[in-house]
């Protein structure tokens, strides 16, 4: 029997390498990668996922050359504006997780507009991790809980895993069942560190711009072969 797939998270890696292998600048890889992003969202809708979380821009990516960062922010605006009608048609709700305060005003405004427009959609929730870092998210949750304890609105003895999770960005969302990483690297890269505790991890050498719907289904097929134990012994 197939495993229940509610939440897929994707580390979309390899745009720069894809461009370099073709003698192009990294920008071309980022733009080509948007096609794979659109395909992935469509696959998520077709699979009736509850959540899809995409690692769009990490907190560490701010350290890239300013020319590349500016290009990525402009590409983000272009993509969000262009895809709103399709998100509405597919009943997709858009959210952003990460430090929104670091995002420049224009792309932040575009993102907020898309969040507001799709807020009442009831289909798949598409979470864009932008200016996101897993360690920073955990530190933020700790600070939030500490402030509640200091204010007297929370007792220390009431702190448990469930309460901690409610102080993370994806409040109330199921943890990712499957994390897909393109580009062949076997690491999480500071992505969903708390939520990935029992996720199945699928790594492919395929670079993100080459990640087709067929490649996506390979990941789903892999997931369906896994025996999910969550630390328990299922069969003696």
Beta strands, then each sheet from edge to edge (+ up, - down):
strand 1: 7-11
strand 2: 51-58
strand 3: 93-97
strand 4: 125-132
strand 5: 178-181
strand 6: 200-203
sheet 1: 3+ 4+ 2+ 1+ 5+ 6+
end
